[in-house]
Amino acid sequence: MNRSFFKKAMVGTAALATVLSLAACGSKGASSSSSSSTNESSSTSSKKTVTAADKIAAAEKLIEQGKYQQALDEVNSVTKSTSESRALATDLQNYIAAKKAYNNGNYDQALTNLNTASSSSSAIKEAYQSLRSKIAAAESSSSTTSSSATSSATSATTAAATSSSSSSAANASVAQRTSEDVIDAFATKMGFNQQGYGIIPVQKNGSVYRFEVRQNNQDNTVANLIGIYEYNAETGSVTKIS
């Protein structure tokens, strides 16, 4: 009888051990499953969606480094474009075309390609301002040299060259001191904020600016002067001088 009792006790103990072992495995499996699920959730949440704002920020850094084509590629790679990303893309396209024309000595074409910066990017506005200043100096120099070419007197030619240098420096200085925001506000008000128009700041007196406005011909080879305007940045008023 004792032997039977011990036999039953051993069987019961073995059964209990099996149950406990299975329970432990189940708990471990559940824990592992839970851990895996948590890791997957953590991995998913750590994957940040690249937005248009991220692309614009990256493009601005490239603009500051003078890498304009790479900046344009960056903006164009936006999955869901915004009004700002589209505006910056247009600004970059215009700048690249204007810079190419300027480097080739086509200053009229450079001016009308540049037009105005419509995005809020401070980096592209600085680039526009710098290039506009160079174009203004080149345009002034080219115009004065051309007009003095008919003079045969040495003294007259020398005077013209001196005048050209002074005029170029003056226009470049005014352009450098004129915010692209002011130019864009004037151009938008007058309908000049589109391809084919070029604006050169020639005078600044406080908040009053004087602009030369040019429009290219059908071949986009010559930009003819269509008017000189005074713009009050404080009041928004415009007066056509000539």
Steps between C-alpha positions, in 0.01 A plus 500: 500500500788732578654410169174587320477828685852604405441400141191720480686785668781479246254500210325803647828684547604429141166627371530817705852557370375461142220751557737751656748454215231557237377809686851639510546443126169669430595797712839523332341480155249770587779717638707449184199579281426812701865609481505445123179697460642784710821508296304513173288783633810686616669449162194628314467809716872578461467522121441873441307602191699740281281804439517789255632718783789257551585511130483880495734521800747268327473704180573824686825354634600404146415851376726649767778276366437620143364161390190628322431204270528258792265723698250491213525120482437484875185712480372312196530171691223604740232230512218742577584849377379817670459855374833588664690207349359585155593868543855409602532263205397781264741743665783251459417431135498873425823557690684219321387632159593858593842399631573308181399798284710735714806276473456501122487880492127514415407757763156589363401135496647452847292788635169380356568139599567606858176696537409489874527249785155393615585240766575583862849346485754748635781304333360535148416866559861570593611321183254707291618823659864421431438403137270798439777729626747346254251527213426863586870585488550310175190652335605852595855445380385342174246777433743784567779340299264446209377859503857633511620285212408766244730754663833533323668740740738337747397731782134428440565126501695526825222704660243246384703216648524684832127571493431135419706383795325740739154415368568127522620529858203718596242263351669199656499675837130588478412147392699357788310721745158419358316211659359236267178525701466864392564413136248216513236723664546764228501242220189326634313829530584599142470155342872477424551184708512265204746378241597758242534793740820617664538751783810699591508721811673826404424726794404475867395783730373366829197285420465644148657299221551571133490203264579453133262245352591316184315251285662256263416463133345191347841343442596559863824663385444869581325654800359839407439770761124541545502745789662647809288483815516634852364268766427594860546184705312645798186615318515267201448791261660493154581794273620458142785744437553425133 
